[in-house]
Amino acid sequence: MEALSLARAQFAVTTIYHFLFVPLTIGLSFLVAVLESVYVKTGDEKYKQMAKFWGKLFLINFSMGVVTGIVQEFQFGMNWSGYSRFVGDIFGAPLAIEALVAFFIESTFLGVWIFGWEKLSKKVHLLSIWLAAIATSLSAFWILLANSFMQNPVGYALRNGRAEMESFTALLTNGHLWWQFPHVLTAGLTTAGFFIVGVSAINLLKKNNNPFFEKSFKFGAVAGLVGVVLVIFVGHGQMVSIKDEQPMKAAAAEALWETADPAPFTIVATIDQEGRKNTSAVELPGMLSMLYYLKPSGEVLGINDVQAQMEAKYGPGDYIPPVAVLFWSFRVMVGAGCLMLLLGIIAVIISRKSKPLYDYNKLMVVFALSLGLPFLANTFGWIMAEMGRYPWLVYGLQKLEDGVSTVTGSGSVLISLVGFILIYTALAIAEIFLMVRHGIKNPVTDKEIVENEKEASLWT
């Protein structure tokens, strides 16, 4: 169990760190493509400069995402060999497609985009960034397809102690995938929008090229508001779906111990997992049923009843995930989303006023700090999604202890865990340094961008 705990901790560290970059990469690739599209259509050089400026930050973030993502796949064979043997026939296919198709297209056309300024026609160059952006989303699609099988297994047959693929179409039409994938895409748009707003706000506070960053702020505000509205809508739909697919996860996220009709929504609670109850709670009566069924009544299964059902189906055992972690992760995610909705509305309103944005000093400080909100929401949303599956590695098919490598000693895992933490800390410092160096300053002119392009692309 010590090796299992260390292996879980190692994968958690690498996954959470990697997922910091994924939504921003998805969102920025799309927004940079939009900026260049406006430039090609209007011929306005300002949009060209914006595409190059935000494109450089996108490339830095993309590079970090690639570096941190590669490590994860090695862990499947090293720390989770039991899992790899059990679902390798299913899990390997989407990962292979992601690497051989989506990532190759993405990296190839990013290279064309980086080196193609002033060398390709405007339309061909624009096509390269759109292909890269589409491939970025496709890359996420194939990875989420694999993850959705872990959350909601479909299209398989159990043979000789292994799960083997029977229907690739069933994997593609997995209901969990078609809520999770839009959720990640809209989270990416939200993250990119608030990233542009936050960086622009910092530069406006520093009086760095006010016209450029005012225009960027307005663009990011619209993108961020559209993104957060969509992510709230899609996220709600995903939770309704999870209620049926993984009732234990849904109940734990609400700290709902007993089945109720109507079910209350708990705002805050003191959770006693050992006693299987809340020692104190602030509730909104009937609100959870309203959210799930859009009416003031409707049964929602509680943790204790789901535990009894799972014991009857899978045998004796503890099937309750860490309720406090899920409960508060869900509230951090939702709270950050609601705050971004409010800030997005404010940002769009002040963007439409004639008053210069840099005169809103106090608001600019708030918007600068808001840069961290989407990363907070993304991280705790991912924690909830993965830890809510406990004790299953593949929901209903394989438990965590059955998937961990039996030949890897805890000492080896501990050494590699410490090594990853040190390396990832160094990468975090490099990321922050490069983002500050290229993002918190006057945007360079077109001529300087061309001269410095070689240096940026070589690093990337």
Secondary structure, DSSP 8 states (H G I E B T S, - for coil): -HHHHHHHHHHHHHHHHHHHHHHHHHHHHHHHHHHHHHHHHH--HHHHHHHHHHHHHHHHHHHHHHHHHHHHHHHHHHT-HHHHHHHHHHHHHHHHHIIIIIIHHHHHHHHHHHH-TTTS-HHHHHHHHHHHHHHHHHHHHHHHHHHHHHHS--SEEEETTEEEES-HHHHHT-TTHHHHHHHHHHHHHHHHHHHHHHHHHHHHHTT-SHHHHHHHHHHHHHHHHHHHHHHHHHHHHHHHHHHHH-HHHHHHHTT--S-BSS--EEEEEEEETTTTEEEEEEEETTHHHHHHHSSS---B--HHHHHHHHHHHH-SS-----HHHHHHHHHHHHHHHHHHHHHHHHHHHHHTSSS-GGG-HHHHHHHHHGGGHHHHHHHHHHHHHHHTTTTEEETTTEEHHHHS-SSS-HHHHHHHHHHHHHHHHHHHHHHHHHHHHHHSS----HHHHHHHHHHHHHH-
